[in-house]
Amino acid sequence: MTVIIDNLSPDKRPRHPEKANRPDTEVLRKPSWIRAKAPGAGPDAEIYAETKKIIQDNNLVTVCEEAACPNIGECWSQRHATMMIMGEICTRACAFCNVSTGLPLALDADEPARVADAVAKLGLRHIVITSVDRDDLDDGGAQHFADTIYAIRATSPETSIEILTPDFLRKEGALEIVIEARPDVFNHNLETTPRLYLNIRPGARYFHSMRLLQRVKEIDPTIFTKSGIMVGLGESREEVMQVMDDMRSADIDFITIGQYLQPTRKHAPIDRFVTPEEFESYATMARAKGFLMVSATPLTRSSHHADEDFAKLKAAREAQQAR
């Protein structure tokens, strides 16, 4: 875990101070199969602008912007946005992530209500809520997650809620607070294979994250669980297969696999671009291992097509229970 403390104003604080002294690495040219819709372009530009205005008017942060997601143009043009609560500064320093690192500000008590208002104005059937890591808080932000879920339920009772949480490492009782609020989908990303954790996700622990997801099912089996990894960081095919097996042992319902894209020259370098054929092979293997849902493509991200995927997830469970 890395916590950066400084006295600079937010507009003067470097985005990734912990990466400043790292040597530059080459940012590889993207292959032809990685092409994303340009933000605000095309026939849906007006809807994109409307989504952006609602987010700005409610003074909200989105992971779409902070993590430089390649799918922002497509998603916002359909009024889909992934809200990032608890600020825009993370206490971790993952080598792959574009979110700012440092000492976060105090929690905003009005944020859950503003998120709920934005969800209602956007008319969302399904919403994904994520956050920065908040190792500075006693509960890691668990109560703030719960308050946001309760606020959305109060204003948009028909909207299904998917959360993408931190790992709540060393935060006793935090997971139970979130589960008690009963999200429809509990997502926590493993991000990569165990061997690469020290370099790619140094503040986290692979088996703690796996156990977190397993505990969700033990406490409330009705909640769907979901996790994802990036490929192209130097992992082997055999390691990806082992992560799939570990996930199934933890009874995880939904796996996502996407291509890692390097945000800047200071971030972890791309080892290689995984081909669409390899992604399809991963998807075939994951389905054979018993996941209810699988999304494995170069541009797959945790919340990409989350609305449609949730409907498919429910249908898959119903089909499984009917056998």
Secondary structure, 3 states (H helix, E strand, C coil): CCCCCCCCCCCCCCCCHHHCCCCCCCCCCCCCCCCCCCCCCCCCHHHHHHHHHHHHHCCCCEHHHHCCCCCHHHHHCCCCCCEEECCCEECCCCCCCCCEECCCCCCCCCHHHHHHHHHHHHCCCEEEEEECCCCCCCCCCHHHHHHHHHHHHHHCCCCEEEEECCCCCCCCCHHHHHHHCCCCEEECCCECCHHHHHHHCCCCCHHHHHHHHHHHHHHCCCCEEEEEEEECCCCCHHHHHHHHHHHHHCCCCEEEEEECCCCCCCCCCCCCCCCHHHHHHHHHHHHHCCCCEEEECCCCCCCCCHHHHHHHHHHHHHHHHHC
